[in-house]
Amino acid sequence: MKRRGISGIISILLLGLMLIGATACRGSDEELSEQLAEGGVDLPVTARGNLESVNEMELTFGVGGKIDRIYIEEGAEVSKGEVLATLDTYALELAVTQAQVALTQAQINLDAAEYNLEQTQDLYILSDIKVATSDVEEAERYLNEALEKINRYYPGSPGEEYWQRVIIHAQARLNAAEDKLEAMLSGTDTEEVAMKKLQIEAAEQSLAQAEQSLEYAQKQLAEATIKAPFGGIVSKIGAKEGEFLSPAAFTGKTIVEIVDLGNMELIARVDELDIAKVRIGQKVMISVDAMPEAKLEGRVTFISPIAREPEVVLFEDEDEAKDYEVKIDFDIPEGLPIRAGMSATAEIIVE
């Protein structure tokens, strides 16, 4: 019993010393803050967070098929535009060739239709024009005879009504014959031209469809190759050579994941009591936990307008302080082995 009593007393004494020390430290910090404030110097805002890559992407094929080659390994460094993986493209190349043949044939058909239209302008020879001229003359004689006939009948008689109908028919016949002759003399047959124009329209539609088919086939072929959209490091390979990607599932399959370690940012959280002091463009000193000797310099590039829940919550409390996400851009010294996900502390200069 005595041993328990003594240990309990020791525990209480130690707890008391810890509380006194904490109070003293807090008091000294408050005094330091007051002294700095009186001297016109603001303490920097401290924020914790993790380093994240600005450019990080999961790459996949745009079509299904059998994976032919994967040219890189995990951890490999790649440059922008470098080929990373390809599918077996035999069927896709064949589709492109067929589309090119169809396009060529459609162009030939259009050229032929346009040539036929040009030839229509010289369709009639001299004998055809003579026949058309004779038809006009015959229609004129027929109309004149009808006009002479109607003059023999008095107004309102049955004969007058009949010859009036004959005159209308004769006039229409003359008009048609004159129109045909005029078309021949001008080198154009309206009915023939209309038909040739319809043929051209059909050929143009076929050509447009062939162009779309070729464009689609070429797009399919291009999507059978994965190229690096930016320079970086291969962080993951999610497939193997020879693996078949079904048309229904290829879009959800990550083939290669790359990350740009040369372009990173610090995503930090700032307490709501300090966020009002933070501004875009403020200077930031960054200390990476894994590399305490390395000091990085950056700038605030983004301040979230929405508060986030604290990352660690020990007890639920409606009055729990909220955090605001802040993004900080920084330069990476050459040769420094910075990695995404590393923890870091930011000192935001709020002068």
TORLUM-876459 format. One record per residue (C-alpha): x, y, z; residue in one letter. Coordinates in steps of 0.2 Angstrom, whole numbers, m for minus. Example, Ala and Ser with C-alpha at 12.3 -4.5 7.8 and 13.67 -1.06 7.14 Angstrom:
2
RODO|62|m22|39|A
RODO|68|m5|36|S
// end
This chain:
351
RODO|0|0|0|M
RODO|14|12|4|K
RODO|22|8|m12|R
RODO|6|13|m22|R
RODO|5|29|m12|G
RODO|22|34|m15|I
RODO|21|30|m34|S
RODO|4|40|m35|G
RODO|12|55|m26|I
RODO|27|54|m38|I
RODO|15|53|m53|S
RODO|5|68|m47|I
RODO|21|78|m44|L
RODO|27|74|m62|L
RODO|10|79|m69|L
RODO|11|96|m60|G
RODO|29|99|m66|L
RODO|23|96|m84|M
RODO|8|108|m82|L
RODO|20|121|m75|I
RODO|32|119|m89|G
RODO|19|120|m102|A
RODO|12|136|m94|T
RODO|29|143|m93|A
RODO|33|139|m111|C
RODO|16|146|m117|R
RODO|19|162|m107|G
RODO|36|164|m114|S
RODO|29|162|m132|D
RODO|15|174|m128|E
RODO|28|186|m121|E
RODO|39|184|m137|L
RODO|24|187|m148|S
RODO|19|203|m139|E
RODO|37|209|m140|Q
RODO|38|205|m159|L
RODO|22|214|m161|A
RODO|27|229|m152|E
RODO|43|230|m163|G
RODO|32|229|m179|G
RODO|37|211|m183|V
RODO|24|198|m186|D
RODO|27|179|m183|L
RODO|26|168|m198|P
RODO|11|157|m200|V
RODO|16|139|m198|T
RODO|7|126|m208|A
RODO|9|107|m211|R
RODO|6|97|m226|G
RODO|13|85|m239|N
RODO|22|87|m256|L
RODO|12|83|m271|E
RODO|16|82|m289|S
RODO|7|95|m300|V
RODO|8|83|m315|N
RODO|3|65|m311|E
RODO|m7|55|m324|M
RODO|m14|37|m326|E
RODO|m12|33|m344|L
RODO|m22|20|m354|T
RODO|m26|15|m372|F
RODO|m40|23|m382|G
RODO|m45|6|m390|V
RODO|m46|m12|m385|G
RODO|m34|m25|m391|G
RODO|m19|m36|m387|K
RODO|m4|m27|m379|I
RODO|11|m29|m390|D
RODO|25|m19|m381|R
RODO|28|m10|m365|I
RODO|44|0|m368|Y
RODO|48|6|m350|I
RODO|50|m1|m332|E
RODO|44|6|m316|E
RODO|56|20|m310|G
RODO|61|24|m327|A
RODO|63|42|m332|E
RODO|54|47|m348|V
RODO|53|62|m359|S
RODO|38|71|m366|K
RODO|32|62|m382|G
RODO|41|46|m379|E
RODO|32|30|m383|V
RODO|28|20|m368|L
RODO|17|6|m374|A
RODO|8|0|m390|T
RODO|m6|m12|m395|L
RODO|m5|m25|m409|D
RODO|m10|m13|m423|T
RODO|m12|m25|m438|Y
RODO|m31|m24|m439|A
RODO|m31|m5|m436|L
RODO|m18|m2|m449|E
RODO|m29|m13|m461|L
RODO|m44|m2|m457|A
RODO|m34|13|m461|V
RODO|m29|6|m478|T
RODO|m47|1|m482|Q
RODO|m53|19|m477|A
RODO|m39|27|m488|Q
RODO|m44|16|m503|V
RODO|m63|21|m501|A
RODO|m58|39|m500|L
RODO|m48|38|m516|T
RODO|m63|29|m525|Q
RODO|m75|42|m518|A
RODO|m63|56|m525|Q
RODO|m63|48|m542|I
RODO|m82|46|m542|N
RODO|m83|65|m538|L
RODO|m71|70|m552|D
RODO|m81|59|m564|A
RODO|m97|67|m559|A
RODO|m90|85|m561|E
RODO|m83|80|m578|Y
RODO|m100|73|m584|N
RODO|m108|90|m579|L
RODO|m95|99|m589|E
RODO|m98|88|m604|Q
RODO|m117|91|m603|T
RODO|m114|109|m608|Q
RODO|m108|103|m625|D
RODO|m121|89|m626|L
RODO|m130|94|m642|Y
RODO|m124|94|m660|I
RODO|m129|105|m674|L
RODO|m143|93|m680|S
RODO|m151|93|m662|D
RODO|m152|112|m663|I
RODO|m159|111|m680|K
RODO|m173|100|m674|V
RODO|m177|111|m659|A
RODO|m177|126|m671|T
RODO|m190|117|m682|S
RODO|m200|113|m667|D
RODO|m201|131|m663|V
RODO|m206|136|m680|E
RODO|m220|122|m681|E
RODO|m227|128|m664|A
RODO|m227|146|m670|E
RODO|m237|141|m686|R
RODO|m249|131|m675|Y
RODO|m252|146|m664|L
RODO|m255|157|m679|N
RODO|m267|145|m687|E
RODO|m277|145|m670|A
RODO|m277|164|m670|L
RODO|m284|165|m687|E
RODO|m297|152|m684|K
RODO|m304|160|m668|I
RODO|m307|176|m678|N
RODO|m320|167|m689|R
RODO|m331|165|m674|Y
RODO|m342|178|m666|Y
RODO|m340|181|m647|P
RODO|m349|169|m636|G
RODO|m351|156|m650|S
RODO|m347|137|m646|P
RODO|m333|138|m659|G
RODO|m324|153|m651|E
RODO|m323|143|m634|E
RODO|m315|128|m642|Y
RODO|m302|138|m652|W
RODO|m298|148|m636|Q
RODO|m292|131|m628|R
RODO|m283|127|m644|V
RODO|m274|144|m643|I
RODO|m269|141|m624|I
RODO|m262|124|m629|H
RODO|m253|131|m644|A
RODO|m245|145|m634|Q
RODO|m239|133|m621|A
RODO|m231|122|m634|R
RODO|m222|137|m642|L
RODO|m215|142|m625|N
RODO|m209|124|m621|A
RODO|m200|123|m639|A
RODO|m192|141|m637|E
RODO|m186|136|m619|D
RODO|m178|120|m626|K
RODO|m170|129|m641|L
RODO|m163|143|m629|E
RODO|m156|130|m618|A
RODO|m147|121|m632|M
RODO|m140|137|m639|L
RODO|m133|142|m622|S
RODO|m125|125|m621|G
RODO|m136|119|m606|T
RODO|m149|106|m604|D
RODO|m159|110|m588|T
RODO|m165|92|m586|E
RODO|m148|84|m589|E
RODO|m139|97|m579|V
RODO|m151|94|m564|A
RODO|m147|75|m565|M
RODO|m128|78|m566|K
RODO|m129|90|m551|K
RODO|m138|77|m541|L
RODO|m125|64|m545|Q
RODO|m112|77|m539|I
RODO|m121|80|m523|E
RODO|m121|61|m520|A
RODO|m103|59|m524|A
RODO|m99|74|m512|E
RODO|m108|65|m498|Q
RODO|m99|49|m501|S
RODO|m83|58|m501|L
RODO|m87|66|m484|A
RODO|m92|49|m477|Q
RODO|m75|42|m483|A
RODO|m65|56|m475|E
RODO|m74|54|m458|Q
RODO|m71|35|m459|S
RODO|m53|38|m463|L
RODO|m51|51|m449|E
RODO|m59|38|m437|Y
RODO|m48|24|m442|A
RODO|m33|35|m440|Q
RODO|m39|41|m423|K
RODO|m41|22|m418|Q
RODO|m23|18|m424|L
RODO|m16|33|m414|A
RODO|m25|28|m398|E
RODO|m16|11|m399|A
RODO|0|20|m394|T
RODO|3|28|m377|I
RODO|15|42|m377|K
RODO|21|52|m362|A
RODO|11|69|m360|P
RODO|25|76|m350|F
RODO|43|72|m344|G
RODO|43|62|m328|G
RODO|46|46|m318|I
RODO|36|30|m321|V
RODO|28|27|m305|S
RODO|17|12|m310|K
RODO|15|m1|m324|I
RODO|m2|m9|m323|G
RODO|m2|m22|m337|A
RODO|9|m35|m346|K
RODO|14|m38|m364|E
RODO|2|m50|m372|G
RODO|m13|m45|m361|E
RODO|m29|m43|m370|F
RODO|m39|m27|m366|L
RODO|m58|m30|m371|S
RODO|m67|m16|m379|P
RODO|m79|m15|m364|A
RODO|m65|m13|m351|A
RODO|m50|m5|m358|F
RODO|m55|13|m353|T
RODO|m54|8|m334|G
RODO|m37|m1|m336|K
RODO|m22|10|m331|T
RODO|m7|4|m341|I
RODO|6|17|m336|V
RODO|6|30|m322|E
RODO|19|44|m323|I
RODO|23|58|m311|V
RODO|33|74|m314|D
RODO|45|76|m299|L
RODO|52|92|m306|G
RODO|35|101|m304|N
RODO|28|99|m287|M
RODO|19|109|m274|E
RODO|16|109|m255|L
RODO|m2|106|m250|I
RODO|m3|113|m232|A
RODO|m17|117|m220|R
RODO|m18|133|m211|V
RODO|m28|136|m195|D
RODO|m43|147|m196|E
RODO|m36|159|m184|L
RODO|m21|162|m195|D
RODO|m29|161|m212|I
RODO|m33|180|m213|A
RODO|m15|184|m213|K
RODO|m11|173|m228|V
RODO|m11|181|m245|R
RODO|m7|175|m263|I
RODO|11|178|m267|G
RODO|18|178|m250|Q
RODO|35|171|m247|K
RODO|36|154|m239|V
RODO|51|144|m231|M
RODO|49|125|m232|I
RODO|57|112|m222|S
RODO|55|94|m227|V
RODO|54|82|m213|D
RODO|65|69|m222|A
RODO|78|82|m227|M
RODO|79|94|m212|P
RODO|95|101|m219|E
RODO|87|106|m235|A
RODO|78|123|m235|K
RODO|66|127|m249|L
RODO|59|143|m254|E
RODO|42|145|m262|G
RODO|26|156|m264|R
RODO|8|155|m259|V
RODO|m2|151|m276|T
RODO|m19|146|m269|F
RODO|m30|149|m253|I
RODO|m45|138|m252|S
RODO|m61|148|m249|P
RODO|m69|133|m240|I
RODO|m64|127|m223|A
RODO|m59|109|m221|R
RODO|m61|97|m206|E
RODO|m45|95|m196|P
RODO|m35|80|m202|E
RODO|m34|72|m185|V
RODO|m49|73|m173|V
RODO|m47|66|m156|L
RODO|m63|72|m149|F
RODO|m79|78|m157|E
RODO|m82|96|m154|D
RODO|m93|108|m163|E
RODO|m81|122|m159|D
RODO|m66|113|m166|E
RODO|m55|125|m176|A
RODO|m56|122|m195|K
RODO|m42|122|m207|D
RODO|m40|130|m224|Y
RODO|m30|122|m238|E
RODO|m16|132|m245|V
RODO|m5|128|m260|K
RODO|13|133|m261|I
RODO|24|132|m277|D
RODO|42|130|m274|F
RODO|58|127|m284|D
RODO|67|110|m282|I
RODO|86|112|m281|P
RODO|95|100|m293|E
RODO|99|83|m286|G
RODO|88|85|m271|L
RODO|78|68|m270|P
RODO|61|76|m267|I
RODO|47|63|m268|R
RODO|28|66|m268|A
RODO|20|62|m252|G
RODO|34|69|m241|M
RODO|29|78|m225|S
RODO|34|96|m224|A
RODO|32|112|m213|T
RODO|29|129|m221|A
RODO|33|145|m213|E
RODO|23|158|m222|I
RODO|31|176|m220|I
RODO|16|188|m217|V
RODO|26|204|m216|E
// end
